[in-house]
Amino acid sequence: MLETSTHFYKVLLSMAVVAQSCTSPEPTSGLRHGDLLFQDLNCGALCDAIEAVTEGVDGKDFSHCGMVVNINDTLKVVEAIGEEVQLSSLEDFFNRSGDSTGIKDVSVGRVKDDFRFLIEKASAYAIQQLGQPYDDAFLLDNGKWYCSELLYASFKVANEGRDFFEPEPMTFKDPKRGSYFPAWVAYYKQLKQEIPEGKPGLNPGSISRSSKIEIIPIKSFQ
């Protein structure tokens, strides 16, 4: 997620600002309202720690996600990033990834046909959260949002209060050593909070593996 001396949301915010100066082409084909985007942000020690304990679909590493929404006939991404929930252009979203087009480090998840009736309510709820603060503590139900929590809550609301994506116990420990990643120790020390080991949560990888979505190819870029 972030460098150990800086809050996670500040790192993501700086990445978003840098992305605006890039010049890679904007993906305009093959995406739909309600599609979910899963991304490898390549943002340092904490992103590496996330990816070490969470596995995305087909073994891919993801540390961020957002939802494609149609705003005034233009596709945008609603996402919890930086200091708050915000709308980003597709171009800015894809430019954050290491590949020059973003294709390499972004995957697209599409809600299966049986569940597409949930998209309108889910996207409307996500849009209603614009401006709400980023949840740098990664805790459910605290009035703030981290990226995968926003998707979880949006589809839960659309699903009449029933979980659509399933929370799992979170871990912040190195699976090879059984001890906390030093980056997490420094991170939560800075927040003056205990590491929420074992508490329920979600991550981009777990959502990408959901049986309720399918991963589709990004057909073309213009």
Contacts in CASP RR format, 6 or more apart in sequence:
PFRMAT RR
TARGET T0000
AUTHOR 0000-0000-0000
METHOD contacts of the structure
MODEL  1
MLETSTHFYKVLLSMAVVAQSCTSPEPTSGLRHGDLLFQDLNCGALCDAI
EAVTEGVDGKDFSHCGMVVNINDTLKVVEAIGEEVQLSSLEDFFNRSGDS
TGIKDVSVGRVKDDFRFLIEKASAYAIQQLGQPYDDAFLLDNGKWYCSEL
LYASFKVANEGRDFFEPEPMTFKDPKRGSYFPAWVAYYKQLKQEIPEGKP
GLNPGSISRSSKIEIIPIKSFQ
1 8 0 8 1.000
1 11 0 8 1.000
1 43 0 8 1.000
1 44 0 8 1.000
1 45 0 8 1.000
1 46 0 8 1.000
1 47 0 8 1.000
1 49 0 8 1.000
1 50 0 8 1.000
1 63 0 8 1.000
1 183 0 8 1.000
1 187 0 8 1.000
2 8 0 8 1.000
2 10 0 8 1.000
2 11 0 8 1.000
2 12 0 8 1.000
2 43 0 8 1.000
2 44 0 8 1.000
2 45 0 8 1.000
2 46 0 8 1.000
2 47 0 8 1.000
2 183 0 8 1.000
2 187 0 8 1.000
3 11 0 8 1.000
3 44 0 8 1.000
3 45 0 8 1.000
3 46 0 8 1.000
4 45 0 8 1.000
4 46 0 8 1.000
4 182 0 8 1.000
4 183 0 8 1.000
4 186 0 8 1.000
4 187 0 8 1.000
5 186 0 8 1.000
5 190 0 8 1.000
7 136 0 8 1.000
7 187 0 8 1.000
7 190 0 8 1.000
7 191 0 8 1.000
8 46 0 8 1.000
8 136 0 8 1.000
8 187 0 8 1.000
9 81 0 8 1.000
9 82 0 8 1.000
9 83 0 8 1.000
9 134 0 8 1.000
9 136 0 8 1.000
10 82 0 8 1.000
10 83 0 8 1.000
11 43 0 8 1.000
11 44 0 8 1.000
12 41 0 8 1.000
12 43 0 8 1.000
12 64 0 8 1.000
12 81 0 8 1.000
12 82 0 8 1.000
12 134 0 8 1.000
13 81 0 8 1.000
13 82 0 8 1.000
13 83 0 8 1.000
15 41 0 8 1.000
15 43 0 8 1.000
15 96 0 8 1.000
16 81 0 8 1.000
16 82 0 8 1.000
16 88 0 8 1.000
16 92 0 8 1.000
16 96 0 8 1.000
19 92 0 8 1.000
19 93 0 8 1.000
19 95 0 8 1.000
19 96 0 8 1.000
20 92 0 8 1.000
20 95 0 8 1.000
22 95 0 8 1.000
24 91 0 8 1.000
24 94 0 8 1.000
24 95 0 8 1.000
24 100 0 8 1.000
24 101 0 8 1.000
24 102 0 8 1.000
25 91 0 8 1.000
25 101 0 8 1.000
25 221 0 8 1.000
25 222 0 8 1.000
26 89 0 8 1.000
26 90 0 8 1.000
26 91 0 8 1.000
26 94 0 8 1.000
26 221 0 8 1.000
26 222 0 8 1.000
27 90 0 8 1.000
27 91 0 8 1.000
27 94 0 8 1.000
27 101 0 8 1.000
27 102 0 8 1.000
27 218 0 8 1.000
27 220 0 8 1.000
27 221 0 8 1.000
27 222 0 8 1.000
28 75 0 8 1.000
28 90 0 8 1.000
28 221 0 8 1.000
28 222 0 8 1.000
29 219 0 8 1.000
29 220 0 8 1.000
29 221 0 8 1.000
29 222 0 8 1.000
30 216 0 8 1.000
30 218 0 8 1.000
30 219 0 8 1.000
30 220 0 8 1.000
31 68 0 8 1.000
31 75 0 8 1.000
31 90 0 8 1.000
31 108 0 8 1.000
31 218 0 8 1.000
32 68 0 8 1.000
32 110 0 8 1.000
33 68 0 8 1.000
33 69 0 8 1.000
33 70 0 8 1.000
33 75 0 8 1.000
33 119 0 8 1.000
33 123 0 8 1.000
34 67 0 8 1.000
34 68 0 8 1.000
34 69 0 8 1.000
34 110 0 8 1.000
34 111 0 8 1.000
34 119 0 8 1.000
34 122 0 8 1.000
34 123 0 8 1.000
35 67 0 8 1.000
35 68 0 8 1.000
35 108 0 8 1.000
35 109 0 8 1.000
35 110 0 8 1.000
35 216 0 8 1.000
36 65 0 8 1.000
36 66 0 8 1.000
36 67 0 8 1.000
36 68 0 8 1.000
36 108 0 8 1.000
36 109 0 8 1.000
36 110 0 8 1.000
36 111 0 8 1.000
36 151 0 8 1.000
36 207 0 8 1.000
36 208 0 8 1.000
36 213 0 8 1.000
37 65 0 8 1.000
37 66 0 8 1.000
37 67 0 8 1.000
37 68 0 8 1.000
37 77 0 8 1.000
37 93 0 8 1.000
37 106 0 8 1.000
37 107 0 8 1.000
37 108 0 8 1.000
37 109 0 8 1.000
38 56 0 8 1.000
38 57 0 8 1.000
38 60 0 8 1.000
38 62 0 8 1.000
38 64 0 8 1.000
38 65 0 8 1.000
38 106 0 8 1.000
38 107 0 8 1.000
38 108 0 8 1.000
38 109 0 8 1.000
38 204 0 8 1.000
38 205 0 8 1.000
38 207 0 8 1.000
38 208 0 8 1.000
39 62 0 8 1.000
39 63 0 8 1.000
39 64 0 8 1.000
39 65 0 8 1.000
39 66 0 8 1.000
39 93 0 8 1.000
39 96 0 8 1.000
39 97 0 8 1.000
39 105 0 8 1.000
39 106 0 8 1.000
39 204 0 8 1.000
40 47 0 8 1.000
40 51 0 8 1.000
40 60 0 8 1.000
40 61 0 8 1.000
40 62 0 8 1.000
40 63 0 8 1.000
40 64 0 8 1.000
40 97 0 8 1.000
40 98 0 8 1.000
40 105 0 8 1.000
40 106 0 8 1.000
41 47 0 8 1.000
41 63 0 8 1.000
41 64 0 8 1.000
41 96 0 8 1.000
41 97 0 8 1.000
42 97 0 8 1.000
42 98 0 8 1.000
42 105 0 8 1.000
43 63 0 8 1.000
45 181 0 8 1.000
45 182 0 8 1.000
45 183 0 8 1.000
46 181 0 8 1.000
46 183 0 8 1.000
46 184 0 8 1.000
46 187 0 8 1.000
47 63 0 8 1.000
48 183 0 8 1.000
49 172 0 8 1.000
49 174 0 8 1.000
49 181 0 8 1.000
49 183 0 8 1.000
49 184 0 8 1.000
50 63 0 8 1.000
50 203 0 8 1.000
51 61 0 8 1.000
51 62 0 8 1.000
51 63 0 8 1.000
52 174 0 8 1.000
52 175 0 8 1.000
52 181 0 8 1.000
53 171 0 8 1.000
53 172 0 8 1.000
53 173 0 8 1.000
53 174 0 8 1.000
53 175 0 8 1.000
54 62 0 8 1.000
54 203 0 8 1.000
54 204 0 8 1.000
54 205 0 8 1.000
54 206 0 8 1.000
55 61 0 8 1.000
55 205 0 8 1.000
55 209 0 8 1.000
56 62 0 8 1.000
56 204 0 8 1.000
56 205 0 8 1.000
56 206 0 8 1.000
56 208 0 8 1.000
56 209 0 8 1.000
57 107 0 8 1.000
57 205 0 8 1.000
57 208 0 8 1.000
57 209 0 8 1.000
57 215 0 8 1.000
58 215 0 8 1.000
60 107 0 8 1.000
60 205 0 8 1.000
60 208 0 8 1.000
62 107 0 8 1.000
62 203 0 8 1.000
62 204 0 8 1.000
62 205 0 8 1.000
62 208 0 8 1.000
63 204 0 8 1.000
64 79 0 8 1.000
64 81 0 8 1.000
64 96 0 8 1.000
64 147 0 8 1.000
64 204 0 8 1.000
65 79 0 8 1.000
65 147 0 8 1.000
65 148 0 8 1.000
65 151 0 8 1.000
65 204 0 8 1.000
65 205 0 8 1.000
65 207 0 8 1.000
65 208 0 8 1.000
66 77 0 8 1.000
66 78 0 8 1.000
66 79 0 8 1.000
66 80 0 8 1.000
66 93 0 8 1.000
66 147 0 8 1.000
66 150 0 8 1.000
66 151 0 8 1.000
67 77 0 8 1.000
67 78 0 8 1.000
67 79 0 8 1.000
67 122 0 8 1.000
67 123 0 8 1.000
67 126 0 8 1.000
67 150 0 8 1.000
67 151 0 8 1.000
67 154 0 8 1.000
68 75 0 8 1.000
68 76 0 8 1.000
68 77 0 8 1.000
68 90 0 8 1.000
69 75 0 8 1.000
69 76 0 8 1.000
69 77 0 8 1.000
69 78 0 8 1.000
69 87 0 8 1.000
69 123 0 8 1.000
69 126 0 8 1.000
69 127 0 8 1.000
70 76 0 8 1.000
71 87 0 8 1.000
71 127 0 8 1.000
75 90 0 8 1.000
76 87 0 8 1.000
76 88 0 8 1.000
76 89 0 8 1.000
76 90 0 8 1.000
77 87 0 8 1.000
77 88 0 8 1.000
77 89 0 8 1.000
77 90 0 8 1.000
77 93 0 8 1.000
78 85 0 8 1.000
78 86 0 8 1.000
78 87 0 8 1.000
78 123 0 8 1.000
78 126 0 8 1.000
78 127 0 8 1.000
78 129 0 8 1.000
78 130 0 8 1.000
78 150 0 8 1.000
79 85 0 8 1.000
79 86 0 8 1.000
79 88 0 8 1.000
79 93 0 8 1.000
79 147 0 8 1.000
79 150 0 8 1.000
80 129 0 8 1.000
80 134 0 8 1.000
80 135 0 8 1.000
80 145 0 8 1.000
80 146 0 8 1.000
80 147 0 8 1.000
80 149 0 8 1.000
80 150 0 8 1.000
81 88 0 8 1.000
81 134 0 8 1.000
81 147 0 8 1.000
82 134 0 8 1.000
83 133 0 8 1.000
83 134 0 8 1.000
84 130 0 8 1.000
84 131 0 8 1.000
84 132 0 8 1.000
84 133 0 8 1.000
84 134 0 8 1.000
85 126 0 8 1.000
85 129 0 8 1.000
85 130 0 8 1.000
85 131 0 8 1.000
85 132 0 8 1.000
85 134 0 8 1.000
85 145 0 8 1.000
85 150 0 8 1.000
86 130 0 8 1.000
86 131 0 8 1.000
87 127 0 8 1.000
87 130 0 8 1.000
93 106 0 8 1.000
94 101 0 8 1.000
94 102 0 8 1.000
94 103 0 8 1.000
94 106 0 8 1.000
95 102 0 8 1.000
97 104 0 8 1.000
97 105 0 8 1.000
97 106 0 8 1.000
98 104 0 8 1.000
98 105 0 8 1.000
99 105 0 8 1.000
101 221 0 8 1.000
103 218 0 8 1.000
103 221 0 8 1.000
106 218 0 8 1.000
107 208 0 8 1.000
107 215 0 8 1.000
108 215 0 8 1.000
108 216 0 8 1.000
108 217 0 8 1.000
108 218 0 8 1.000
109 208 0 8 1.000
109 213 0 8 1.000
109 214 0 8 1.000
109 215 0 8 1.000
109 216 0 8 1.000
110 213 0 8 1.000
110 214 0 8 1.000
110 215 0 8 1.000
110 216 0 8 1.000
111 118 0 8 1.000
111 119 0 8 1.000
111 212 0 8 1.000
111 213 0 8 1.000
112 212 0 8 1.000
112 213 0 8 1.000
112 214 0 8 1.000
115 164 0 8 1.000
115 212 0 8 1.000
118 155 0 8 1.000
118 158 0 8 1.000
118 159 0 8 1.000
118 164 0 8 1.000
119 158 0 8 1.000
120 158 0 8 1.000
121 157 0 8 1.000
121 158 0 8 1.000
122 154 0 8 1.000
122 155 0 8 1.000
122 157 0 8 1.000
122 158 0 8 1.000
123 154 0 8 1.000
125 153 0 8 1.000
125 154 0 8 1.000
125 157 0 8 1.000
125 158 0 8 1.000
126 150 0 8 1.000
126 151 0 8 1.000
126 154 0 8 1.000
129 145 0 8 1.000
129 150 0 8 1.000
129 154 0 8 1.000
132 143 0 8 1.000
132 144 0 8 1.000
132 145 0 8 1.000
133 143 0 8 1.000
133 144 0 8 1.000
133 145 0 8 1.000
134 144 0 8 1.000
134 145 0 8 1.000
134 146 0 8 1.000
135 142 0 8 1.000
135 143 0 8 1.000
135 144 0 8 1.000
135 145 0 8 1.000
135 146 0 8 1.000
135 149 0 8 1.000
136 144 0 8 1.000
136 146 0 8 1.000
136 191 0 8 1.000
137 144 0 8 1.000
137 188 0 8 1.000
137 191 0 8 1.000
137 193 0 8 1.000
137 196 0 8 1.000
138 146 0 8 1.000
138 149 0 8 1.000
138 170 0 8 1.000
138 196 0 8 1.000
138 201 0 8 1.000
139 196 0 8 1.000
139 199 0 8 1.000
140 149 0 8 1.000
140 152 0 8 1.000
140 167 0 8 1.000
140 199 0 8 1.000
140 200 0 8 1.000
140 201 0 8 1.000
145 153 0 8 1.000
147 204 0 8 1.000
148 165 0 8 1.000
148 201 0 8 1.000
148 202 0 8 1.000
148 203 0 8 1.000
148 204 0 8 1.000
148 205 0 8 1.000
148 206 0 8 1.000
148 207 0 8 1.000
149 201 0 8 1.000
149 202 0 8 1.000
151 165 0 8 1.000
151 202 0 8 1.000
151 207 0 8 1.000
152 163 0 8 1.000
152 164 0 8 1.000
152 165 0 8 1.000
152 167 0 8 1.000
152 201 0 8 1.000
152 202 0 8 1.000
152 207 0 8 1.000
155 164 0 8 1.000
155 165 0 8 1.000
156 162 0 8 1.000
156 163 0 8 1.000
156 164 0 8 1.000
156 165 0 8 1.000
158 164 0 8 1.000
164 212 0 8 1.000
165 202 0 8 1.000
165 206 0 8 1.000
165 207 0 8 1.000
165 210 0 8 1.000
165 212 0 8 1.000
166 206 0 8 1.000
166 210 0 8 1.000
167 200 0 8 1.000
167 201 0 8 1.000
167 202 0 8 1.000
168 200 0 8 1.000
168 201 0 8 1.000
168 202 0 8 1.000
168 206 0 8 1.000
169 198 0 8 1.000
169 199 0 8 1.000
169 200 0 8 1.000
169 201 0 8 1.000
170 196 0 8 1.000
170 197 0 8 1.000
170 198 0 8 1.000
170 199 0 8 1.000
170 200 0 8 1.000
170 201 0 8 1.000
170 203 0 8 1.000
171 197 0 8 1.000
171 198 0 8 1.000
172 180 0 8 1.000
172 181 0 8 1.000
172 184 0 8 1.000
172 195 0 8 1.000
172 196 0 8 1.000
172 197 0 8 1.000
173 179 0 8 1.000
173 180 0 8 1.000
173 181 0 8 1.000
173 197 0 8 1.000
174 180 0 8 1.000
174 181 0 8 1.000
180 195 0 8 1.000
180 197 0 8 1.000
184 195 0 8 1.000
185 195 0 8 1.000
188 194 0 8 1.000
188 195 0 8 1.000
207 213 0 8 1.000
208 215 0 8 1.000
END
